[in-house]
Amino acid sequence: MDEQIPRPRPAIAVVRALVGVLGPVLVGAGVVALTWWRLGPITRTTVWAEDGGIFLRERVALGPVDSLLHPYAGYLHLVPRLLVDLGWAMPIEDYARVLSLGACTVVGVVAAAVFVLARDVVPSWPFRLVLAAVPAILPLAPYEIAGNAANLHWFLLFAAPWCFAYRARTLWGSAAVAVLAGFVVLSELQTVFFLPLLLLAWFPLRDASGARAWPRALPVTVVALLGAVAQVTTALTDHRESRPGSPAFADVVAGWVLQPFSGAWDADVRAAVRFVVAHGWAGVLVPLALLVLVVVAAVLVGRWRARWTVVALALGSGGVWWAALLANGGATLDWSHPVAALEAVPPLRYAAASGLLLVAAAVVSASVLVGWRTPVAPATGQRGRTGGAARLVGAVAGWCVVALVVAAAVGNAAPGDTRRSGGPVWAGEIPAAVTACDGDPAKVVPVRTALWAADVPCSRLLSN
């Protein structure tokens, strides 16, 4: 009689399917709630920078379609402009709140996607949960980049390596990732630096079952490359107003240590400057050296997919910071020779963007070291060993890194000072703007925002 092959019970299969769906949904919802809460009541009701400036002006002037892929500052901003479209379609007094909630929701979608897409590199769900939550728990996130459309592209950049490297199981999954990759690439120029990770979706050419990989890798690759061509073309043809910088390499490295690295663990980056001015560099370079050891160890012992992911995230962190200093001369300071006056420099948005990738590299490295196994022996098929002094040290180091990330998240979780903490609250400015219209729908009146002012047509204000 033929041997019966055990099959999973239908009830177990249903439970697994529900967990597979509910897990990412719960992760995304939790990230939305935490990101929203960390903003504080004033910040989330205040319009920031381009949200009330160029994005809103071009939405009014060009309409909901032509404005979507209209270049600004040398690249395309698809998702932020879609969010401005949504905010403009709502009651005018709710514009700030809609943008903040919409931006938090996009961050939640990014977190849910990373939780799913990272499973081949970070198989342990607790580590994957910490990884997916990085956009919400990063100490610097609320200060400037969270809760607004203008800086939403940094969170989409965080999703880029996971979109490109993911090896889809099905054609439907590949199509979904391709759509997500399209939104990501058409919103952030620097995603092009992660394009080599597309090779991880193509190789090996066949799965363990013998199925070819290319039909599932092709959609994401085509979408990512087309989007990259659009972004690069825009960068080469569009005018960028900001003055480029030419920072010395020492200033790039020192600035990265004082802002992205220090800000990854404490939102008060000024404290790092004060410490270095008073006590020298050793107090910040020793922790950095220990983290570098963890990352290097993960690259040495990890599987090839995890190795390239860690390398991409680590280099991406430094690359984003360096590119920001090259593109924005105003951010170039004498970081390598800190003085007391440097304490006045607040956290830069580029530091938060770089920090997202840095903390992701740390979490993935920790996952690699905690899950370190010797390779399966081909002859016996036995699982790799987990013992040994080196593996024990690696596991301890990995858990310490995760503990530090969680501790930093808890210590910086409460709403704090942001660039919008002083308002003005958008809804509170609307009555004065309506009065300034004086009943004339042909007028355009300014509405105060944080940093800039929004020019709002009276036809829109009076229609409410």
N, C-alpha and C positions, 0 to 999 in steps of 0.2 A: 504494500500500500504506500502511495506517495506520502512523503513527509509534509505535514501541514505547516505552511508559513504563517506565523502569527501576524495579525494585522492590528493596527491601533483601533481601539474601541471608538465607535462614533461619538460617544459622549466626550471622550478625551480629545478627539479631533476638534470638536466644537469649542471646548474650553480653550484649547490652544489658539484657535482662530480668533476667539473673543479677546484673549490676552494680547494677541498680535495687533489687533485693531485698537483696543482700549488703552494699551500701554502708551503708544505715541500720542493719543488724544489727551490722556491725563498729563503727560509730560508737557505738551504744548499749552494746555490750559493752566497748569501750574506756573509755567514761565510767563505767560501773559499776566497772570495775577501778581506775581512777584515783581515783574518789571514795572507794572502800573503803580503798585504800592510804593516802590522805592522812589518814584518821582516826587511824591508829595503833592498836596492839593494845589499849590500855586503853580508849580512847574507844569503840571499836566493841563492847566487851563490857560497857559501863556503860549502865544505863537512865537516860534523861533526862526530868525534869519530868513533863509530862502522860502520858507513856508508862507511867509507874508510878503516876501519880496519878489524875486524873479519868477519863482514857480507860480505864484498867484497872479502876477501881472501877465505872464505869458498864457496862463489858463484863460484869463478874461479876454486877452487880445486874440489868441489863436484858436480858442475853442477846445473842446474835450478830446478831439482826435489829433489835430495837427500839432498840439503841444506835447504829445506823449513822447515822441522821438526827436523833439527839438533839442539841439545840443546846447549845453551850458558848461562853461569852464573847461571845455576840451573833451567832454564825454557825454554819454547818454545816461538818462536817469528814469528809466521806464517805471519802476515800482513807486518811487517817490511821487512822480507825476500822476500816476493812477490814484494814489492816496489823496493828493490835492484835489483831483476830480471828485472823489467821494466827499471830501469835506465841503467843497463848494456846492455840491448838490443838496447838502443838508441845510437846516435853518442857520442863518448867518451867525447868530450868537453862539452856536454850537461848534463853530469851525475849529477852534483850538482843541476842544475836547475830543472831537472826532479824529483829528490828526494824531493826537496822543494815543488814543485807544487803538486806532488803526495801526500805528507804528508798533505798539506793543503786541498786537495780534500777529503782525508779520514776523516779529521776533519769535513768537510762539510757534508759528509754522516752521520757521527755520530750526528751532529746537526739536520739534517733532520729527522733521526730516532727518536731522543729524542722528537722532536716536535710532532711526531705522537704517540709514545708509552706512553707519559706522559699525554695523554688527560683524562684518568680516574682519575688521581690524581690532575692534574692542568687543570681544564676544561676551564678556561678563556684564550683565545689565546694570549692576550698581556703578561700575566705572562709566558705562555709557550714559547713565543718568546724570552723573556729574559733568561729563563732557557736554551733553546736550544743554545743560543748565548754565554753562559758562556765560552766554550772552546776558543772562539775568543776574548772575551772582558776581560778575566782574566788578571790583570796587569802583572803578572809574566810570562805568557805563552811564549812571544817571547824571553825571556832572554836565555832559553836553550831548552825547550821541544817542541816548535812549529817549524814546517818546516823542520823536519828531521825524518828519519826512526828509529833512535836509541831510541827516546823517544816517539814514536807514541803509545806505549802500554799504556801510562798514559791516553790518550784520549779515548782509547778503554775501559779502566777501568771505565771511566765516563759513558759509555753506558751500562755497565753490569747490574746495578740494574734495569734499564728500560726494558732491554731485558727479564730479569728473571720474573719481576712482571707483565708484560703486559698480559692482558686477551684478547686473540685474538677473533675477531668476526667470522672469517671464517677459514676453513682448509687451504686455500691458504695463508691467513695472518699468520697463525701459522707456515707454512712452511717457509715463508720469514723471520720471526723472528728467527726461528731455524737456518737458514743459517747464519744470522747475529751473533747470539749467538756463533756459532761454530768458526767464525773468531775471535770474542772477547776473548773467553776462551782460545783458542790456541795461543793467543798472550800475555796474562798477567796472571801470577800465582795467583795474589791476587784477581782475580774475584771469587775465591772459597769462600771468606768471604761473598759474597752476595748470595750464593746459597739458603739460607733459604727463600729468597724472591720468590722463585719458588712456594711456598705455596699460594701466592696471586693469581697466575694463576689458581690454582686448587679449591680454595674456594671462595664463596659457590659452592657446587657441581653442582648446576643447576642455569641457568640464570633465569631471570624473566619470560621468555617465556617457561621455563620448559626444555630447551635443556641442555643436560649433558655437563659439562665443560671439562671432561678428554680427549676427542678426540683432542681438540685444545691445551690443556696444555701438552700433552704427548710428541710431537716432540721436543719442546724447552727443556723440562726436560731431555729427553734422551741425546740430543746433549750436553747440559751443563754438565751433570754428566760424560759422556764419556770424554769430553774435560778436566774436572777437574781431572779425574783419570790419564789421560796422563800427565797433568802438575805436579800433586803430585808425580807420579812415577819418572818423570824427576828430580824433586827437591830432591828426596831421593837418586837418583843414580848418578847424575851428580856432578862433582867437581866445587865448587865455589871458586874463587881465593881471593875475598875480605875478609878481616879479620872481623869476627863478633864483635859487640860491646855489652857492658853491661851497658847501661845508667841508671842512677838513675831516679826514676819516676819524681822527681822535675825537672830534666833537660829535660825530655821528654815534660812535660807540658809547662815549660818556653820556650823551643825551639819552640814548636807549636805556642805559642803566638807571639813570635818575628819573626817567618818566615811565616808559612801558614796563620795565622790570620792577621797579619799586611800586608803581601803581597797580601791579598785578596782585599785590598783597595788602596794600593800604591806600585808600583814596587820598590821603594827605601826602602828596609827592613832595611838598615843601619840607616835610620832616626829613626826607632823605637828603635834600640839599643842606639843611641845617646840620645834620649828622656829619656829612662829608666835610663841610667847612670847619666844624669843630674838632673832628677826630680823624679825618683822613678817609681814604677809600676802602681800607681793609674791611670795615664793618659791612659794606654792601657787596664787595667783591668775593668774600668768602662764601656767602649764601649762593651767589651766582655760580661760583666754581662748583659747588655741590650739585646744583641743578644741571649744570653742563655735564657732570659725570653721569648723572641719571640718564640724561638724553643720549649721551654717547654709548652708555651700556645698553640701552634699549635698541639702538641702531645695530650694535654688535651681536646681540643675542636674539633679536626679534626675527620673525619670519619676514620674507622679502616684502610683502605688501605693507606690513607695519613699519618696516624700516623706511621705505620711501615716503610713507605718510608722515612719519616723525620728521624726516629731513625737510620735507616740503613745508610743514607747519613752522618749524624752527627758522628756516631761511625766510619764509614768508613774513614772520614777525619782524626780523631785521630789515627785510626788503621794503616793507610798508613804511617803516620809520624813515629809512634812508630816502626813499622816493618822495616822502612828504617834505623833507628838508631840501631836496633838490628842486621840487616844484614850487615851494613856498619860501622865498627868501626871508620873510619875516619870522619864520620859526628857527632860523639859523642863529644860534647863540654860542657863546664861548663856554660850552658845557664842560669841556675838559679842564677848565680852570675855574671851578665854582667859587663864587664870592657871596657875601651876604645879600647883595642886591638880587642875585638869582632866585632867592626865596620868594620874590614877588611874582614869579612866573607861575601861573595856574596850570592845572593839568590840561594838556593839549589833546584835541580830539584824535590826533594821529597816535597818541600814546595809548588811548583806549582801543583803537583798531589793532595796533600792534600787540597789545596785551591779550586780546581775544585769541590770537593765534599762538601766542606764547603759552598761555595757560592750557590751551588745547594740546599743544606739544607735550607739556608736562604731564597731563592726565593720560594721554596715549602711552607715553613712556612708562608711567607707573603701571598701567595695565599690562604692558609687555613684561615688565620685571616680575610682577606678582604672578602672572600666568606662565612664567618661564618653565619650559619643559625641554628635556633632551628629545631629539628626533625619534620618531617611531622606528624601531628596527625593522628593515624590510624582510629579514628572514623569519623573524618570530611574530611580527605584527604587534608586539607588546608596546604599551603606552610608555612614553618617556618618563624618566624619574623626576621627582620634584625635590629630592633631598640634596645634600651637599652644602658646604659652607657658603660658596659663592651665590647659590640660589637663595639661600636664607637671607644673606645680606641684601641681595637684589629685592626680595619680597619686602623686607623691612623698609628699604629705601622707597619702594613704590608706595607702600601704605603711608609712610611719612609725608610724601608729596601730596597724596590725596587728603590726608588729615590737614595739611597746611592750606590747601585750596578751600576745604570746607570751613576751617577756622577763619580764614580771611573773609569768606562769604558771610558767615554769621556775624563777625565783628563789624562788617561794613553794610549790613543788611538794612538798617534803619534809614529812612529818608534823611538826607543831609543837604548841604548847600549845593546848589547847581547854578548854572549861568542864567537860569530863568527864575530863580528863587525870589527875586525882587519884582516879578511881574513885568509889565502890567497884565492883569487878567483880561483876556480878550472880551469876554461878555460884558465886563464893566465899562469897556470903551465904546460899545455900540450905541447906547443912548445919546452920548455926545455927538457921535458921528451922524446919527439920524437928525439931530437938531441942526448940525452944520449943513445938512442938505437943503434945509429951508424949503422943503417941499418940491425941489427942482430935480427930477429924475435924470437930467442931463449932466449934473455935476458929478465930480469924482472927489472924494474927500479922504484924507489920511486917517488911518486908525493905528494907534500906537501899538508896537510889538516890542519884543525883546530884541535889541540890537538895531533893527531897522523899523520902518513904518510900512503899512500896507495901504495901497491906493485902491479903495473900494468904490465901485460905481454906486451912485445914489439910487439908481434904478433897482439895484439888488437890496439895498438897505431899506428903501421905502416899500418894497414888495412884502416885507415881513409885517 
